[in-house]
Amino acid sequence: MIDYDSISVPDLALHPGNLLKEELDERGITQKELADRMGRPTQVINQIVQEKKSVTPQTALELERVLGVNARLWLNLQQNHDLVRERQREVGELERSSSDWLRRFPYQEMSRLRWVEEEERSGHRLRNLLSFFAVASFDTLESAVNDARFRATEKAKVDKWALTAWLQRGKQIAESRETRPFDLDRFRTAVDEIRTLTETDRFFPQMVQLCAQAGVALVAVPHLPKTGANGAARWLDPNKAMIQLNLRYSWADIFWFTFFHEASHILERDTKRVFVDLKGAPTRDAAEAAADTFSADMLIPRREWAAYVDRGKFTASAVQSFATQIQCRPGIIVGRLQHEKLIPQNRHNGLREQLEFAADSA
């Protein structure tokens, strides 16, 4: 007898008629004899065996009574067969109607990062993209992308599709991360505590923990080509926010400035907007400008910065002395001096550091 319990056909379009034929052959029962026992025309049984007719719930119950094979097995086989066939049809339809979407996304790089499975057939890649973005069609995805958050991308030389993929990956990771319900006071305290970590080397796990305790999922996601975002902030639901950081450069001054910039957006509790800090964006609205100011003041207190600039001593030793005074990395001071054009872009770069820590993968 066939061991049906051992059968597993998740990716094979195996019609129940195939196994019905094997069952009849093993038992030595003709199709006419089975039809007579079931009170059905022989043609019905023949069409099932030839995989031209589906097994209905009524037929499955009749086969259960006559052959002793559970009706659920016949129905499961039929359902799996229909599902696999529909997937095959869908792949073919995607290849015919949506092949141009593959050119919009850096699929190979996304596969290298294990965001999607590598596939040779374009239809399978397209299906994987739909699953990655959790949408049923590319029309739905296009409608979701063409909103206000990407209006500056053309002048900022950003690929909005790569940016969309990067944001989606951050959202996936953040949604899987456990956090407490958002607490504004606790997050303010967490931000202050995180400021004290700017001098330490093993800072990221502590940042993640402090944010999670305040209801904020902090994630660091590898960049995709032309992503163009230093960071992003958004709300996943009223009790959970997220901050996403890009690991494009990992310079200490950029990393820390971006974190506090995004933290400012969360502190403002604008739950309806997705904030994306685009590198090279031509304009800065009021919310972005306010976040810039917040971040700059968190890293280097305004009064201390003004006094330091007034002294006008920007030597390497002066930078290191000032960094010790305000308890932060010298590279943060250098980055600020370069940004405000108080020193050339190539000066004191030896004091700037690139941070090393693992990106999030799940």
C-alpha angles and dihedrals in degrees: 000000000000114000098228093177089067094053116110118169108164095148102024121091093222111170116214088235089070092060093039089060091050091048093051092047092051093048094042092236120147122224089244092053092050090047091052092050090049094044090238133128113264088236091066092055091044092052091051091049090049089050092241096116131049125235108246125202089258092052091046091055091049091050088049092055096044101038101024092234112136114258091226090064093057092047093046090052091049093047093048091048092051092045094050091047090050090050090052090049090048092052090052092047092049090052090052100043109023108031092118089067090072089066091057097060130055090236095167092054091045088052092049088055088048094240089127134015118262111248133175098207114077093219091059091049090051091049090050090052091053090050091047091055092039094232131127097222142015090241088063091048093049091051091051094049099046095075136110098281091074101043093107097047098094095058091037089057092238127150102229093202093054088046090050090053092048092050092047092053090052090050091051092053094044093050091055093050117095116232137165118251110283114275115186096201092046091050091050088053091046091053090052091049092048089055087065090058095065091095096047128089101214097051109127101074089050091049091051092049095047092049093046091053088057096047099263124120109214116199134174113206128188112247127247123219111285093004089136098187125120091192148331138214130199144145120253092191135337091280101041132054130177139209118201123197127196119225094205095123108356092206107163095232093049093043096051095041090051094049095053091042091056092041088058090058091053092049089055089058097218093163097177101057133075109217115207117182102213119198109233096012108162097222136037118205123212094269093052093046090050090050090051090053093047092051094046092050093046092054097039116018110237097236094048091047093051091050092048093050091048090057088057096207108135101161119135091256091049090051092050092047092051091047090054090049095055095032103240139112117285089232090066089058092047092050091052093047091050093045092053089045093240088131131019119270091249097051121107093355087144087072093055114092134205112222122229121210137126120271120231116265101171 
